[in-house]
Amino acid sequence: MSRPLSEAHAQPFWRRPVALLVLMAVAQPISFATWSALLNNFVIGAVGFDGHDIGWLHTVREIPGFLSFGVIFVLLFVREQVLAVASLCLLGISTALTAYFPSLGGILTITFFSSIGFHYYEAVNQSLQLQWLSRAEAPRVLGKLMAVGSAATLVSYGLIVLFWDALGLSYNIVFMTAGVVTTLLAVAAYFIYPQYEAPNPQRRELVLRRRYWLYYLLQFMAGARRQIFVVFAGFMLVERFGFDVHQVTSLFLITLVANMVTAPMIGRAVGRFGERRVLVFEYTGLVIVFALYGGIYAFGWGLLLASVLYVIDNLFFAMAMALKTYFQKIADPGDIAPTAAVAFTINHIAAVFLPAALGYLWLVSPGGVFFLATGMAAVSLLLALLVPRHPEPGHETVLSPLLARIKPAE
């Protein structure tokens, strides 16, 4: 049943759009977090991956992210809300089947399908969040949604830590359990909630606007930075320091508890101090973090520093909500869905080639990978300085008044 978003307040709280966002925020990380926690140990122990192989795996994983603009064409036939639920189902089913393919080709194939579900869900979910939440409440609610996702991940990691050795769990059992739970929650989301219609119809074609150029560049740099962390930071802990499954997951647990506490605080900070200050703080911190990562290899710094940096680096991910709310403030209301899909593609341009290319560099100089990331964070910092204190249409960057004098506005 389709209902206008304006009538959502008449529904019981558990059937309102925010409740659906919460349910999906729980469902997604159960599979993705479990996959992430077990991946490095699974591919090294069961398949014998090296740095080159893990680079290729993440390159394949990011191809659907690069093709996220395809969401626009799918939305010609499927509602955004339905596509979000279907994508969660695909993620859950693929996660459940992961351990049945213990070979390079098998892992790459099942990861590709899992990635389609993950990236299409993320693109549509971001669009729904920005359409369903007002500009005033978005930072606060986005912070709470991130905390909810962290809580779901915390439960997943906690169960792995508690029962992996105690019950002698296998990769197959854990992957299967997590995938089935995500799939069941997605099915429940489809049948329990009405189809909500946002007040602003979304364009069903690709949208690239000149005035969004800073947002596009920040998305590109964020994607490049994310790849280095996701692919190599955890891999370093296993390869260099010999972390076991329960040790990796314990570190994830520490990170999640910190995220649960800080994500709502970051949301309030974005609302109070603005996107510019939060982004500048994030990228300044990342310059320091990646430089210290490189120092682990250059100067032989140890396990404790690597673990602390891993937690701090994860905390900076929560600040990505500032990029979402920045776009919400400068965008035409009808541009949100198509631009979210295009932004995901831009975010994943580097992801298509960077993991594989840096996999070769990793074999020669692991520290060099992180020093390269330091330079990327520095470029992001310079771009963040161009975000205005109060972004809005016509004032998308601090350069907008100057550019308006040079050429007519779009």
C-alpha positions, -999 to +999 in steps of 0.1 A: +000+000+000+013+034-009+010+063+015+021+100+013+050+108+036+029+136+051+006+109+065+034+089+082+027+106+116-007+089+117+009+055+117+021+037+149+057+047+156+070+012+146+055+016+111+068+051+104+096+058+079+122+064+106+114+030+121+119+014+087+153+031+084+162+017+119+152-018+108+173-016+077+202-001+097+201-033+118+197-058+090+226-046+068+255-048+092+245-082+105+257-097+072+283-071+062+300-069+096+301-107+099+316-109+064+342-082+073+351-098+106+358-132+091+370-123+057+408-119+062+411-150+083+389-170+059+408-160+028+442-164+043+435-196+062+411-214+038+422-201+005+458-189+010+454-153-001+483-129-003+483-091-006+478-094-044+448-117-041+431-095-014+436-065-036+419-082-065+390-094-043+383-058-032+386-046-067+359-070-078+338-061-047+338-025-057+328-029-093+291-029-084+298+003-065+313+019-096+281+008-115+258+023-089+244+047-114+225+017-127+202+022-098+185+050-118+175+026-145+162+000-120+141+027-104+122+031-137+105-002-128+109-006-090+102+017-061+132+029-041+118+013-009+113-021-027+148-019-042+163-013-008+147-044+006+155-065-024+192-054-022+193-064+014+179-099+005+207-103-021+233-093+004+220-117+030+217-147+006+252-141-008+267-138+027+250-171+037+267-189+008+302-174+011+319-204+028+306-228+000+331-212-024+366-217-009+386-208-040+398-176-056+373-178-084+345-188-060+352-160-035+354-134-063+320-146-077+300-147-045+316-114-034+305-098-066+268-107-059+271-097-023+285-064-034+256-057-057+232-061-028+254-040-005+260-011-029+226-008-043+211-009-008+235+019+003+227+041-027+190+038-022+191+040+016+211+073+014+184+087-010+156+076+013+173+091+044+177+125+027+141+125+013+124+113+045+144+134+070+141+172+072+173+193+070+169+202+107+166+167+120+189+149+095+222+153+114+207+141+147+188+112+132+217+101+109+239+100+140+214+078+158+210+055+128+248+050+127+247+042+164+220+016+157+240+001+130+270+000+153+249-018+180+238-044+155+274-049+145+284-051+181+260-079+187+273-098+157+309-094+167+301-102+204+285-135+194+315-144+173+339-136+202+319-155+227+311-186+207+338-190+180+362-210+202+336-221+229+314-239+204+340-246+177+321-226+151+329-229+115+330-202+088+300-219+071+279-218+102+286-181+110+282-169+074+250-188+070+235-176+103+242-139+096+230-141+060+197-158+069+190-132+097+195-103+073+173-119+047+145-125+072+146-089+084+145-077+048+114-098+041+098-085+073+105-049+061+087-055+028+055-069+044+052-047+075+057-012+061+036+007+036+053+022+006+060+058+015+058+085-012+082+114-007+067+149-015+093+156-042+092+133-072+127+121-081+142+124-115+147+091-133+177+101-153+214+106-146+221+140-130+255+157-132+254+194-123+283+217-124+274+233-091+278+200-073+315+197-083+329+200-048+306+173-036+317+150-064+354+156-056+349+150-019+331+118-027+359+106-050+386+113-023+365+096+004+362+065-018+399+064-023+407+068+014+381+042+024+396+016+001+431+018+017+416+014+051+391-013+043+415-034+022+448-030+040+444-019+076+427-051+088+448-072+065+479-057+082+467-068+116+464-104+104+494-106+081+520-086+102+508-092+138+491-126+134+457-116+147+432-145+151+395-144+144+385-136+180+413-110+183+402-091+151+366-093+163+375-080+198+392-050+182+360-045+161+340-046+193+360-018+209+355+002+178+318-003+178+313+007+214+332+039+207+310+045+176+278+039+195+288+066+219+303+091+194+280+088+164+251+107+180+276+132+193+290+137+158+255+142+145+249+170+170+283+185+162+274+186+125+241+204+134+259+228+158+293+236+141+284+229+104+297+205+078+329+225+070+344+223+105+335+186+109+351+177+076+382+197+083+386+180+116+381+146+100+407+150+073+432+166+096+429+136+118+432+112+089+465+129+077+479+121+112+465+085+113+477+074+079+512+089+085+514+069+117+502+037+099+531+042+075+554+047+105+546+012+117+564-002+087+590+025+083+601+025+120+589-008+133+563+006+156+542-021+173+509-038+178+494-014+203+498+016+181+483-003+151+453-013+172+447+022+185+450+037+150+425+011+137+399+022+163+405+060+157+403+055+119+370+038+122+356+066+143+363+091+116+340+071+093+310+084+113+319+120+102+309+110+067+274+121+076+286+157+072+291+150+035+255+137+033+240+167+050+262+190+029+246+176-002+211+177+013+215+215+018+228+223-017+207+199-037+174+204-056+149+182-039+143+161-071+180+155-075+185+134-044+179+099-058+198+103-091+227+122-075+230+096-047+235+069-074+259+090-093+278+099-061+282+062-053+297+057-087+321+086-083+330+073-048+340+040-063+360+052-093+392+047-073+379+014-059+380-003-093+417+001-097+432+011-064+430-021-044+446-042-071+472-016-079+481-011-043+481-048-038+513-049-059+528-020-040+519-038-008+542-067-018+571-042-022+563-015+004+533-018+028+543+015+044+542+032+011+505+023+008+497+043+039+520+072+031+500+075-002+468+076+018+483+104+039+486+125+007+450+117-002+438+128+032+457+161+027+440+167-006+406+160+010+415+185+037+422+212+011+388+205-006+370+206+028+382+241+033+361+251+002+328+240+019+310+272+031+298+276+067+262+277+056+259+258+023+227+263+002+217+263-035+237+291-051+263+290-024+277+255-028+313+264-022+332+294-009+341+301-045+305+303-057+302+341-056+334+344-076+324+318-101+289+334-105+306+366-117+327+346-142+299+326-158+261+324-154+248+300-127+233+267-138 
